[in-house]
């Protein structure tokens, strides 16, 4: 059975796709054109802070959540960022890892905190956060997740006194991994429910349209008038006279 495509069907599909593809909300405001232009001037492995550091600090210190549906890269390869930092500078990433250490930046950037995180793959990364966000989360040695924009490659002395290169990000509103995963699970449950409801609506619209088409295809019944019986068949006396006349006609023959 081939179901028709009602006019409302494409809109239902578009609504479902919009809900499923925009379910992840970024905790960072959109990057303004002026901040984007300054960020592109960042020099990898150069001193920190620089002009791009100033712009990104102002970016994450903006008041309010300003959540939006900008695409977020949920995974990344550290070597790709180290080899081609300019290719994705300013893009959003979801950074997860265990906090190794933190330090507050010197004035005039004392409202920014530097976190070193070790990712599940083992590589360390740097995330700069507002001081207020770092104080609100007891993350010492714990697994955290934070949505952050890629800033640049930073060269710094490691604990072994070797100069190493780290991808650095600017983020906001970090969460413990356990809390983050519970929130993601709740979001996925909501998305699955919405998807199921959308599927029911699509099936209902298709069945209604199919039923209407079947009604239009049914042939119209032709009402024919009943045949009028001769008066002789209704009147016995007239029928008797007709029989007599037929009998006389036969005798004369």
Secondary structure, DSSP 8 states (H G I E B T S, - for coil): ------TTHHHHHHHHHHHHHT---BSS----HHHHHHHTT--TTS-SS-HHHHHHHHHHT-SS---B----BS---HHHHHH-GGGSTT-EEEEEEEEEEEEE--TT-TTEEEEEEE-TTS-EEEEEEEHHHHHTS--TTSEEEEEEEEEEEEEEE-TTS-EEEEEEEEEEEEEEHHHHHHHHHHHHHHHHHHHHHHHHHHHHHHHHHHHHHHHHHS------------HHHH-HHHHHHHHHHHHHHHHH-
